[in-house]
Amino acid sequence: MKKFLDEILEQPDALKETLEFYEGEVGKNLLQKAIGLYKDREITEIILTGMGSSFFSSYLASCLLNEYGIRAYAINASELLHYHRSLLNKNTLLVCVSQSGESYEIVKIVQNLPEDVTCLAITNEQASTLAREGSEVLLSKAGHEEMTSSKSYVSVTLVKLIFSWALAGRWSSKQGASVRQLINSIEELLSSYKNWMPEISRFLGDYDHIEIIGRGPSYASVLQGALMFREAVRKPAGGNLGGEFRHGPMEMVKEGFRAVVFAPEGPTFDQSIKMALDIARFKGKVIIITNSDLQFSKPNVHVFRIPIKDEYLFAIGSIVPLQFMVNFRAIDLGLKPGFFIRGAKITKVE
């Protein structure tokens, strides 16, 4: 029953290994080669693709790259395989992401790329098909993982952020220090979960459905959180963009409704807080995950603070409370958290 929890608790080590790798000579050389794919060719845009959590964190990376004026899009690999292949040309840097390097859709894409399309592979497995087929490879350092993605998700996400910062000329010792602060914050969360998790469980009570809501970089962890609930708890869960939630889904909110709203300080902080308070006003219960010093004394609002200022790194740290919610909700329902019964860790069929 503890395997998923064990892998959650291994996340600081996975992040440390990944950071130290890219601060070392081998990692620096890989980064320079990856940057060379973009700068030494006639690249005008980046397409990031993957499945599941590998796709979700691609959205986060696209936000960061676009913020720096580097045109980037995240496209689900199954959709790219069948419907968007005309976007791939000599001016495209295709960033293919797969933790295993063996996901069916990614393998089909890289094995059938036109010769003039440049592919950067990001994977946790150096001996994988994706690593062999990529023009260059960036490795994550999550180590072996058996259950629903946790440490592989945060490690691969960090690799994409490091690449994005490096491509924009923003990867520095200062950014490295910010990553170390992130790791310290996650270590503190993990060491104290027996203090804060029971309060979250009491607040949520019994529920069969939860909606997870966020904007910008946090949308990656919104989708990852919803996937974990569906995969490990085997209950419905929604992953919604904050702006979209008002365009219809708000009609679901009533007594018994449960939601998590990511609200880091940034361009859409005020909108996210207003969304959360409206959910509470309509009698739903909402957990606000934020890096702000919010103070609310409302019975239907629970504030969970994570002291990570950078909005992109916050997206990594903020997945931790969702992981624990998933783990303990699955146990409450008599399930083995993160264990697959109808699929597999690596999906090799379409």
C-alpha positions, 0 to 999 in steps of 0.5 A, a space after each residue: 500500500 505504501 509504494 506510491 507514498 514512497 515514490 512521493 517521498 523520493 521527489 526531493 532526491 529526484 529533483 536534486 539529482 536532476 539539478 546537479 546533473 545540469 549543473 555538472 559538465 555532462 548536463 551542461 554539454 547536453 544543454 548546449 547541444 539542445 540549444 544548438 538545435 534551435 540556434 544553429 538551424 532555421 528554427 522559428 517555432 517550438 512544438 512540445 509534445 507528449 502524453 499524460 503528464 509529459 504533455 501537461 508539463 509541456 504546456 508549462 514550458 510553452 508558457 515560459 518560452 512564449 513569455 520570453 518571446 520564443 514561439 512555442 506550442 504544446 500539442 498532445 502527441 496522439 493529436 499531433 500523430 493524426 491531425 497536426 503533422 503538417 505543422 512539422 517542417 524544417 523550421 520546427 524544433 519538435 520537443 518529444 517528451 516521454 518519461 519511459 521513452 516508449 509511449 506508443 504515440 511518441 515512438 510512432 512520431 519519432 520513427 516517422 518524422 520527415 528528414 528535415 524535422 529536428 527532434 529534441 528528446 526529453 526522457 528518463 530512460 537513456 536506452 529508450 527508443 525516444 533517446 535513440 531517435 532524437 537528434 539530441 537528448 535531455 535526461 531527467 534523473 527521477 530513477 525507477 518509478 512503478 506507480 502513478 507519475 510523481 517523481 518522474 513528473 516533477 523531474 521531467 518538468 524541471 528539465 523543461 524549465 531548465 531548457 527553457 531558461 537556458 534557451 532564453 539565456 536566463 539559466 544562471 546560478 540565481 535560478 539554480 538557487 531558486 530551484 534549491 529553495 523549491 526542493 527545500 520547500 518540498 522537503 518541508 512539506 513531505 516531512 510535515 504531511 502528518 500534520 497538515 494532511 489530516 486537516 485537508 481530509 477533515 475539510 473535504 470529508 466524503 466526496 466522489 468528484 473533485 474539480 481542479 482549477 488553475 491558470 497559466 503554468 499551474 494548468 500543468 498541475 491542474 491536469 496532472 492532479 485530475 489525472 492522478 485522481 482518475 488513475 489512482 482513486 478511480 473517481 471522476 475529476 475535472 481539470 479546468 482552466 480558470 477562465 473556462 470554469 466561468 463559461 458553464 462549469 460554474 453551474 455545477 457548484 452547489 452544496 457537496 461540490 469540492 474544488 482545488 484552486 491554484 492561485 500563485 501570485 502573478 498575472 491572474 492571482 486576483 481572478 483565481 481568488 475571486 473564482 475560489 470565493 465564488 465557489 464558496 459563496 455558491 456553497 461548494 468547498 474549495 482548497 486554495 493552494 497559493 504562495 500568498 499570505 491569504 487570511 480567510 475565516 470562511 467555513 468553505 475555504 481552506 488555504 494551503 500555503 506553499 512558500 515558492 515565489 516563482 510562478 513556474 517553480 510553484 507549479 512543481 511544488 503545488 502538486 505535492 498536496 494533490 499527491 497526498 490527497 490522492 494517496 489518502 483518498 485511495 486508501 480511504 476507498 480501500 484501493 492500492 494507490 497508483 496501482 494499475 489494473 486496466 492499463 500499464 505504467 508504459 502505454 504501448 498500444 493506441 
